[in-house]
């Protein structure tokens, strides 16, 4: 009888320990999820900043006349894409 009580007590303690560990792991997972979301937001901001800086470099090269033929074609392609996007927005707004 005592052996049964001792075994039940041991099992109960182990279950409580596992529940504490599970709670701790869930808390850590939530913390890591929040950290991951913050880092993804930071990455998105940095990518937007990089794109803006690349556009500034192209504009400065164009203004300084230092753009080669390949760069000019890419610049014209980008400008044409912007114009298409603007036309689509205007068409959408007119609907």
DAPE-V514709 format. One record per helix or strand. SS is the DSSP state (H for helix, E for strand). FROM is the first residue (numbers start at 0). TO is the last residue. If there is no record, write none. Layout:
# DAPE-V514709
ss & from & to
SS & FROM & TO
SS & FROM & TO
This chain:
# DAPE-V514709
ss & from & to
H & 1 & 63
H & 68 & 93
